Amino acid sequence: MMSRFLLLHCLFLIFLFIAAATANTGTITTDRDALLALKAHITHDPTNFFAKNWNTSTPVCNWTGVTCDVHSHKVAVLNVSGLNLTGTIPSQLGNLSSLQSLDLSFNQLSGSIPSAIFTTYTLKYVSFCRNQLSGAFPSFIFNKSSLQHLDFSFNTLSGEIPANICSNLPFLEYISLSQNMFHGGIPSTLSNCTYLQKLSLSLNDFWGAIPKEIGNLTKLKELYLGRNGLLEIDNISNLKVLYLYNNRLQ
């Protein structure tokens, strides 16, 4: 009887091991496919970065620009910045379910920002600065309670900043939307981003008064609002840096 019990116990452990291995293989395959989708969306790679460094014969976690979680072996960091890449951003990057940091800055990527990217609930850091991205501010980003750093600066994004930008972003510390084509008023609801330390909105077409509610952001240290059409400023304190050049302040 005891030997039968031990046999069943061993078989059960083997089953669990196989199930875990199968699940892990599926996850790795999903991550690999998401990265290969990015590679496929690149139309010009002047340094042959992907051809040299992203080879399906080697594990994804060994690819240059990719860092995996040491426990789950899932992609946690993706950094392909500064490569002068031309192409678009694929929605499949949203399948990187453990992604914490995404840096595609200093390239020549165009098109819109896929909302699917922001379905990853672990995402903390996003930088798409200095590309040629267009379209409106991605609405799905408001479900990203984990997000801390957001940089869309130096693109051609347009429209207004949605009033509910901070409703579901309680831990956001850094926002840079400078050098785009945003317009309208600066939302007073930015005061709901209570952890905000740096806010950069320079080189757009914002107008009206700088909301006095921004003065309630006790952690805010840097505020960049230069080259807009702003008319008034009030109740701004605790700042170490305040940049207001080329406005219409009265």
Buried (B, 14 or more C-beta within 10 A) or exposed (E): EEEEEEEEEEEEEEEEEEEEEEEEEEBBEBBBEBBBBBBEBBEEBEEEBBEEBBEEEEEBBEBEBBBBBEEEBBBBBBBBBEBEBBBBBBBBBBBBBBBBBBBBBBBBBBBEBBBBBBBBEBBBBBBBBBBEBBEBBBEBBBBBEBBBBBBBBBBEBBEBBBEEBBBBBEBBBBBBBBBBEBBBBBBBBBBBBBBBBBBBBBBBEBBBBBBBBBBBBEEBBBBBBBBBEBEEBEEBEEBEEBBBEBBEEE
